[in-house]
Amino acid sequence: MYAVLSYCWGKSRAFTTTEMTIEDRKRGFRIEDLPKTCRDAIIVATGLGLKIRKKTGKEKLDLYGVSATDRLPALAGLAAAMQRRIQSRYLCGLWEKGLERELLWTSAWDPHIIEHIDSGSASGLVLKHYYAPTWSWASAPGEIWFATMVLRPRFRMLWNIVDVQFTPTTSNIFGPGMGELTVEGIAIPLWAEDGYFAWRNSPAGGYLFCFCDSTEAWFPDQRYGYQGLESLTGRELVFILAGVLVKAPGTPKEVSTSCVGLVLEFVAEGKWRRLGVVEREGGYRDWEKERSETVVIV
């Protein structure tokens, strides 16, 4: 059982941990020094028989007090309350209703930060064992954001969720699990070479578009030892198009269409795993001419 305290600091932050106070916090502090809300929370938690999770000062500084596997249990109570209202199946942090949009999450985690964290602290951020399907944000560390293109008025969703198979791996139905999605959409082969993603050649010759790791178009999931696009060289990859921004009336034909979708890597037996999101302003013209395919994401 987990209990999470959420409260407003108010106008004054009398007790905070900063670079100036971190060494003093490591040596310890009195409960009486905490704000009254925090003191009351400790009293209530202790009375309920809950154990207070303790971390060293360095872990608090590096991990913000949360490991990658803490997130689903911490949200379980909220998810249960929401489920009664929206009447939808819960899938490792995502809702089956509206799943076409919720699949377009991104993991805001900088892998270079790991260089400044010792191995003991970093273990909480990197999921070394299977915890959730790759299409769930629970499978990747870091803060989670969602693609903003889907909120724009002219956005058109192109893919469809054909089937969802999901089984919780614990007694908590709002916790981790195993599953696969069958998605129908436009799937375009691509490859990584010299730090760039390149889509297959267009009928007129040349690339449909290509981009590198330094652009804002590519949002990789930080797992499987990802170390930049160079680490994907030689792998069998595909881009599945989720949707596009429909061009406004009167827009010249040669103007490219903005698009968003997932980059997948082939695993085995017709199944793929997610590697990240592409959300690009411009660069795609001929989606109306493409044929839809069915892919299974695990």
C-alpha positions as CSV (number, residue, x, y, z in Angstrom):
1,M,0.0,0.0,0.0
2,Y,1.2,3.5,-0.9
3,A,0.1,6.9,0.5
4,V,1.2,10.1,-1.3
5,L,0.9,13.6,0.1
6,S,0.1,16.4,-2.3
7,Y,-0.2,19.9,-0.9
8,C,0.5,23.6,-1.7
9,W,3.6,25.3,-0.3
10,G,1.8,28.6,0.2
11,K,3.6,31.9,0.1
12,S,6.5,30.8,2.3
13,R,8.9,27.9,1.9
14,A,10.4,27.7,5.4
15,F,11.8,24.2,5.0
16,T,13.4,23.3,1.6
17,T,16.3,21.2,0.4
18,T,18.6,23.1,-1.9
19,E,22.2,22.9,-2.9
20,M,22.9,25.2,0.0
21,T,21.2,23.0,2.6
22,I,21.7,19.4,1.2
23,E,24.7,18.6,3.4
24,D,22.8,19.7,6.5
25,R,19.8,17.6,5.5
26,K,22.0,14.5,5.1
27,R,23.0,14.8,8.7
28,G,19.3,14.7,9.7
29,F,16.6,17.0,10.9
30,R,13.9,17.1,13.5
31,I,10.2,16.4,12.6
32,E,9.4,19.5,14.5
33,D,11.3,21.5,11.8
34,L,8.9,20.3,9.1
35,P,5.8,22.3,8.0
36,K,2.6,21.4,10.0
37,T,1.1,19.6,6.9
38,C,4.1,17.3,6.7
39,R,4.1,16.7,10.4
40,D,0.4,15.8,10.3
41,A,1.0,13.5,7.4
42,I,3.7,11.6,9.3
43,I,1.4,11.2,12.3
44,V,-1.5,9.9,10.2
45,A,0.7,7.5,8.2
46,T,2.3,6.1,11.3
47,G,-1.2,5.7,12.9
48,L,-2.3,3.7,9.8
49,G,0.7,1.4,10.1
50,L,2.4,2.7,6.9
51,K,6.2,2.8,6.8
52,I,7.9,6.0,5.9
53,R,10.1,5.4,2.9
54,K,13.6,6.7,3.8
55,K,16.2,7.8,1.3
56,T,19.6,9.3,1.6
57,G,20.1,13.0,0.8
58,K,21.9,12.1,-2.4
59,E,19.1,9.9,-3.6
60,K,16.6,12.7,-3.0
61,L,18.8,15.1,-5.0
62,D,19.4,12.7,-7.9
63,L,16.1,10.8,-8.1
64,Y,13.7,13.4,-6.9
65,G,12.5,10.6,-4.4
66,V,10.8,8.5,-7.0
67,S,12.0,5.3,-8.8
68,A,10.6,4.1,-12.1
69,T,8.5,1.4,-10.5
70,D,6.9,3.7,-7.9
71,R,4.7,5.6,-10.4
72,L,2.0,3.0,-11.1
73,P,1.4,2.1,-7.4
74,A,1.4,5.8,-6.5
75,L,-1.3,6.5,-9.1
76,A,-3.4,3.4,-8.3
77,G,-5.8,5.1,-6.0
78,L,-6.4,7.9,-8.4
79,A,-6.8,5.5,-11.3
80,A,-9.4,3.5,-9.4
81,A,-11.4,6.7,-8.7
82,M,-11.2,7.8,-12.3
83,Q,-12.2,4.4,-13.6
84,R,-15.6,4.6,-11.8
85,R,-16.3,7.8,-13.6
86,I,-15.0,7.2,-17.1
87,Q,-15.8,3.4,-17.3
88,S,-12.7,2.4,-19.3
89,R,-10.1,-0.3,-18.9
90,Y,-6.8,0.8,-17.3
91,L,-3.7,-0.4,-19.2
92,C,-0.5,0.3,-17.3
93,G,-1.1,4.1,-17.0
94,L,-3.2,4.5,-20.1
95,W,-7.0,4.4,-20.7
96,E,-8.4,2.2,-23.4
97,K,-10.9,5.0,-24.3
98,G,-8.8,7.5,-26.2
99,L,-5.8,5.1,-26.5
100,E,-5.0,6.3,-30.0
101,R,-4.0,9.7,-28.5
102,E,-2.5,8.4,-25.2
103,L,0.0,6.2,-27.1
104,L,1.8,9.4,-28.2
105,W,3.6,10.0,-24.9
106,T,7.2,11.0,-24.7
107,S,9.8,10.3,-22.0
108,A,11.5,13.5,-20.9
109,W,14.7,11.9,-19.6
110,D,18.2,13.0,-20.5
111,P,20.4,9.9,-20.6
112,H,23.5,12.0,-20.1
113,I,22.4,12.7,-16.6
114,I,23.2,9.1,-15.8
115,E,26.9,10.0,-16.1
116,H,26.6,12.1,-13.0
117,I,24.7,9.5,-10.9
118,D,26.3,6.6,-9.2
119,S,25.2,3.1,-10.1
120,G,23.2,2.6,-6.8
121,S,21.2,5.8,-7.4
122,A,20.7,5.2,-11.1
123,S,19.2,1.7,-10.6
124,G,15.9,3.3,-9.6
125,L,15.6,5.1,-12.9
126,V,16.5,2.3,-15.3
127,L,14.1,-0.6,-15.5
128,K,16.4,-3.7,-15.7
129,H,13.5,-6.2,-15.8
130,Y,10.3,-6.4,-17.7
131,Y,7.7,-4.1,-16.0
132,A,5.3,-3.0,-18.7
133,P,4.7,-3.2,-22.5
134,T,6.8,-0.7,-24.5
135,W,3.6,1.1,-25.6
136,S,3.1,2.1,-22.0
137,W,4.9,5.1,-20.4
138,A,5.5,2.9,-17.4
139,S,8.2,1.0,-19.4
140,A,10.4,4.1,-19.6
141,P,12.0,6.3,-16.9
142,G,11.6,10.0,-16.6
143,E,8.9,12.6,-16.7
144,I,6.1,11.9,-19.2
145,W,4.8,14.4,-21.8
146,F,2.2,14.0,-24.6
147,A,2.4,15.1,-28.2
148,T,0.8,18.5,-28.5
149,M,0.0,18.2,-32.2
150,V,-3.1,16.1,-31.5
151,L,-4.7,19.1,-29.7
152,R,-4.6,21.3,-32.7
153,P,-7.9,22.0,-34.6
154,R,-6.8,20.6,-37.9
155,F,-5.3,17.4,-36.5
156,R,-6.6,14.2,-38.2
157,M,-6.1,10.8,-36.5
158,L,-5.1,8.2,-39.1
159,W,-4.4,5.0,-37.2
160,N,-6.8,2.6,-35.5
161,I,-6.5,0.3,-32.5
162,V,-7.7,-3.1,-33.7
163,D,-7.1,-5.2,-30.6
164,V,-5.8,-4.8,-27.0
165,Q,-4.5,-7.8,-25.0
166,F,-3.4,-7.0,-21.5
167,T,-2.9,-9.0,-18.3
168,P,-1.8,-7.5,-14.9
169,T,1.3,-9.2,-13.4
170,T,0.3,-8.5,-9.8
171,S,-2.9,-8.6,-7.8
172,N,-3.3,-4.8,-8.4
173,I,-5.2,-4.3,-11.6
174,F,-3.8,-0.7,-11.7
175,G,-0.2,-1.9,-11.5
176,P,2.3,-3.4,-14.0
177,G,1.4,-6.0,-16.6
178,M,2.0,-7.7,-19.9
179,G,0.2,-7.0,-23.2
180,E,0.2,-6.3,-26.8
181,L,-1.6,-3.9,-29.2
182,T,-2.7,-4.5,-32.7
183,V,-2.6,-1.2,-34.6
184,E,-3.7,-0.5,-38.2
185,G,-1.9,2.4,-39.9
186,I,0.5,3.6,-42.5
187,A,3.8,1.9,-41.8
188,I,6.9,3.3,-43.5
189,P,10.3,1.4,-43.4
190,L,13.2,3.6,-42.2
191,W,16.8,3.1,-41.2
192,A,19.4,4.8,-39.0
193,E,22.7,5.8,-40.6
194,D,25.4,8.3,-39.6
195,G,23.3,9.8,-36.8
196,Y,20.2,10.3,-39.1
197,F,16.9,8.7,-39.6
198,A,16.0,8.2,-43.3
199,W,12.6,7.2,-44.6
200,R,12.4,5.1,-47.7
201,N,12.8,6.8,-51.1
202,S,9.8,8.5,-52.6
203,P,8.6,7.6,-56.1
204,A,10.2,10.8,-57.4
205,G,13.5,9.9,-55.8
206,G,15.2,11.2,-52.6
207,Y,14.0,10.9,-49.1
208,L,10.5,11.6,-47.9
209,F,12.4,13.2,-45.0
210,C,15.3,12.6,-42.8
211,F,16.4,14.1,-39.5
212,C,19.0,13.6,-36.8
213,D,19.2,13.2,-33.1
214,S,19.8,16.9,-32.5
215,T,16.4,18.0,-33.9
216,E,13.2,18.5,-31.9
217,A,11.4,16.0,-34.1
218,W,12.7,12.8,-32.5
219,F,11.8,11.9,-28.9
220,P,13.4,8.5,-28.0
221,D,12.4,6.3,-25.1
222,Q,15.4,5.9,-22.8
223,R,15.7,2.1,-22.6
224,Y,17.4,-0.8,-24.3
225,G,20.8,0.9,-24.0
226,Y,19.8,3.7,-26.3
227,Q,22.9,5.9,-27.0
228,G,21.8,8.0,-29.9
229,L,20.7,7.1,-33.5
230,E,24.1,5.5,-34.0
231,S,23.1,2.7,-31.7
232,L,20.1,1.9,-34.0
233,T,22.3,1.3,-37.1
234,G,21.5,-2.0,-38.8
235,R,18.2,-2.6,-36.9
236,E,14.9,-3.3,-38.7
237,L,12.8,-0.2,-38.0
238,V,9.5,1.2,-39.1
239,F,7.6,4.4,-38.6
240,I,3.8,4.0,-38.1
241,L,1.9,7.2,-38.8
242,A,-0.6,8.2,-36.1
243,G,-2.0,11.3,-37.6
244,V,-1.3,14.5,-39.6
245,L,-2.2,18.2,-39.5
246,V,-4.6,18.7,-42.5
247,K,-3.4,21.6,-44.5
248,A,-5.6,24.7,-44.5
249,P,-7.6,25.5,-47.7
250,G,-5.6,27.3,-50.3
251,T,-2.2,25.9,-49.0
252,P,0.1,25.1,-52.0
253,K,0.4,21.5,-52.9
254,E,4.2,21.5,-52.4
255,V,3.9,22.5,-48.7
256,S,4.7,19.5,-46.6
257,T,2.2,18.0,-44.1
258,S,3.1,17.9,-40.3
259,C,2.9,14.5,-38.8
260,V,3.2,12.4,-35.6
261,G,3.7,8.7,-35.0
262,L,5.9,6.0,-33.4
263,V,9.2,4.5,-34.4
264,L,9.2,0.7,-33.8
265,E,11.8,-2.0,-33.9
266,F,11.2,-5.5,-35.1
267,V,11.4,-8.1,-32.3
268,A,10.3,-11.5,-33.7
269,E,7.3,-13.3,-35.1
270,G,5.6,-10.3,-36.6
271,K,5.9,-8.2,-33.3
272,W,7.5,-4.8,-32.8
273,R,8.6,-2.8,-29.8
274,R,8.4,0.9,-29.4
275,L,11.5,3.1,-29.5
276,G,10.1,6.6,-29.5
277,V,7.9,9.3,-31.0
278,V,8.4,11.5,-34.1
279,E,6.4,14.8,-34.0
280,R,7.5,16.8,-37.0
281,E,6.3,20.1,-38.4
282,G,6.4,19.6,-42.1
283,G,8.3,16.9,-44.1
284,Y,5.5,14.6,-45.3
285,R,3.5,15.0,-48.4
286,D,2.0,11.8,-49.8
287,W,0.2,10.1,-46.9
288,E,-3.0,10.0,-48.9
289,K,-1.3,7.6,-51.3
290,E,-0.1,5.1,-48.7
291,R,-1.7,1.8,-47.8
292,S,-2.5,0.8,-44.2
293,E,-0.8,-2.2,-42.6
294,T,-1.3,-4.0,-39.3
295,V,1.4,-4.2,-36.7
296,V,1.6,-5.7,-33.2
297,I,3.4,-3.7,-30.5
298,V,4.6,-5.5,-27.4
